[in-house]
Amino acid sequence: MVITQSLSVVRLAQRDPPRYWLADGLLVGGSIRDRADYLTIRRWFGITQVVNCDPGEDEGKVPPDCLFELASLRGIPAADPAWPHYLLRPLADLVTATVGSGGRVYLHCQAGLGASPTWAYALLRICYHLSRTESLARINAGVRLVVGSHPGRNGV
């Protein structure tokens, strides 16, 4: 997959967590507040798959067939040689298949500044074939856009 999407922050209402298009078909951001928020994200951004970095957070908000949870990473020691590879391949396959078929993925954690950019970095490397430098630059630029979009903040 190639990237033609330019980085941009999208926010439908002031109370919404900032979300940003990191790559074609890959929207990154903060929590989904409720079922209505999910339906709005789906309608406005064409999201067909949600990847949640916070276990159980989307229960009842997102239909199970549209949800991939990274919950099983919790409690695994970082020294474990399988960490986090056993989740990364299925996640990369899901993103490649979804975006490759014209779908869009919303990858989120609570604020969109920690776990989701970390996983997004891996997806940029694996699915979009960006170098370490290109991936990190894109993640940093996206996080700066999000932080800078908060009222009363000057950015990073």
C-alpha positions as CSV (number, residue, x, y, z in Angstrom):
1,M,0.0,0.0,0.0
2,V,1.2,3.5,-0.7
3,I,0.4,6.7,1.1
4,T,-1.3,9.6,-0.7
5,Q,-3.2,10.8,2.3
6,S,-1.8,14.0,3.9
7,L,-1.8,14.3,7.7
8,S,-4.8,16.2,8.9
9,V,-6.7,16.4,12.3
10,V,-10.4,15.9,12.1
11,R,-12.8,16.7,14.9
12,L,-16.6,16.8,14.4
13,A,-17.3,18.6,17.6
14,Q,-15.2,20.4,20.2
15,R,-15.8,17.7,22.8
16,D,-14.7,14.9,20.5
17,P,-11.2,13.5,20.9
18,P,-8.9,14.6,18.1
19,R,-8.5,12.1,15.3
20,Y,-6.0,12.2,12.5
21,W,-5.6,10.5,9.1
22,L,-2.1,8.9,9.4
23,A,-2.2,7.1,6.1
24,D,-4.7,6.1,3.4
25,G,-7.4,4.2,5.2
26,L,-5.9,4.6,8.6
27,L,-7.5,7.0,11.1
28,V,-5.8,7.2,14.5
29,G,-7.2,8.9,17.7
30,G,-8.9,8.7,21.0
31,S,-11.8,6.8,22.6
32,I,-15.1,6.2,21.0
33,R,-17.5,7.8,23.5
34,D,-20.7,5.9,22.8
35,R,-22.7,4.1,20.2
36,A,-23.7,7.4,18.6
37,D,-20.1,8.5,18.3
38,Y,-19.2,5.2,16.6
39,L,-22.1,5.6,14.1
40,T,-20.9,9.2,13.4
41,I,-17.3,8.1,12.9
42,R,-18.5,5.4,10.6
43,R,-20.8,7.7,8.6
44,W,-18.4,10.7,8.3
45,F,-15.1,8.8,7.8
46,G,-16.3,5.6,6.2
47,I,-14.8,3.5,9.0
48,T,-15.4,-0.2,8.4
49,Q,-13.1,-1.7,11.1
50,V,-12.2,-0.5,14.6
51,V,-9.0,-1.5,16.3
52,N,-9.1,-0.9,20.1
53,C,-5.9,-0.7,22.2
54,D,-8.0,-0.6,25.4
55,P,-9.6,-3.9,26.3
56,G,-13.4,-3.9,26.7
57,E,-13.7,-0.2,26.2
58,D,-15.8,-0.5,23.0
59,E,-18.2,-3.2,24.3
60,G,-21.7,-2.3,23.3
61,K,-20.5,0.7,21.2
62,V,-19.0,-1.1,18.2
63,P,-20.5,-4.2,16.6
64,P,-18.3,-7.2,17.4
65,D,-17.9,-8.1,13.7
66,C,-16.3,-4.6,13.1
67,L,-14.0,-4.7,16.2
68,F,-10.5,-6.0,16.7
69,E,-9.2,-5.7,20.3
70,L,-5.6,-5.7,21.3
71,A,-6.7,-6.6,24.8
72,S,-4.6,-9.8,25.0
73,L,-1.4,-7.8,25.2
74,R,-2.2,-6.9,28.8
75,G,-0.3,-8.8,31.4
76,I,2.3,-10.2,29.0
77,P,5.8,-9.5,30.3
78,A,7.8,-7.4,27.7
79,A,10.6,-9.9,28.1
80,D,8.4,-12.6,26.6
81,P,9.9,-13.4,23.1
82,A,6.4,-13.6,21.6
83,W,5.5,-10.1,22.7
84,P,3.9,-8.4,20.7
85,H,4.4,-10.4,17.5
86,Y,1.5,-12.8,18.1
87,L,-0.9,-9.8,17.7
88,L,1.1,-7.8,15.2
89,R,0.7,-10.2,12.3
90,P,-3.1,-10.6,12.6
91,L,-3.4,-6.8,13.0
92,A,-1.3,-6.2,10.0
93,D,-3.3,-8.7,8.0
94,L,-6.5,-7.1,9.1
95,V,-5.4,-3.6,8.1
96,T,-3.9,-4.8,4.8
97,A,-7.1,-6.7,3.9
98,T,-9.5,-3.9,5.0
99,V,-7.6,-1.0,3.3
100,G,-6.8,-3.2,0.3
101,S,-10.5,-3.8,-0.3
102,G,-11.4,-0.1,0.0
103,G,-12.2,-0.1,3.7
104,R,-11.0,2.2,6.4
105,V,-9.6,1.4,9.9
106,Y,-10.0,3.5,13.1
107,L,-7.1,2.6,15.4
108,H,-7.6,4.1,18.9
109,C,-6.6,4.2,22.5
110,Q,-7.9,6.5,25.3
111,A,-6.3,9.8,24.2
112,G,-4.8,8.8,20.8
113,L,-1.3,9.8,22.0
114,G,0.2,6.6,23.4
115,A,-0.8,3.1,22.5
116,S,-2.5,3.8,19.1
117,P,0.5,5.8,17.7
118,T,2.8,2.9,18.9
119,W,0.8,0.3,17.0
120,A,0.3,2.7,14.1
121,Y,4.1,2.9,13.8
122,A,4.3,-0.8,13.4
123,L,1.5,-0.7,10.8
124,L,3.3,2.0,8.8
125,R,6.4,-0.2,8.7
126,I,4.6,-3.5,7.8
127,C,1.6,-2.5,5.8
128,Y,2.8,0.7,4.1
129,H,6.4,-0.3,3.8
130,L,7.8,3.0,5.2
131,S,11.3,3.2,6.7
132,R,11.9,3.7,10.4
133,T,12.6,7.4,9.8
134,E,9.6,8.0,7.6
135,S,7.3,6.1,10.0
136,L,8.6,7.9,13.1
137,A,8.4,11.3,11.3
138,R,4.7,10.6,10.3
139,I,3.8,9.5,13.9
140,N,5.5,12.6,15.5
141,A,3.8,14.9,13.0
142,G,0.4,13.3,13.8
143,V,0.8,13.5,17.5
144,R,1.9,17.2,17.2
145,L,-1.2,17.9,15.2
146,V,-3.4,16.3,17.9
147,V,-1.6,18.1,20.8
148,G,-1.7,21.4,19.0
149,S,-5.4,21.0,18.3
150,H,-6.3,21.1,22.0
151,P,-7.6,24.5,23.0
152,G,-5.1,26.4,25.2
153,R,-2.1,24.3,24.2
154,N,0.8,25.4,22.0
155,G,1.7,22.0,20.7
156,V,4.8,20.0,21.3
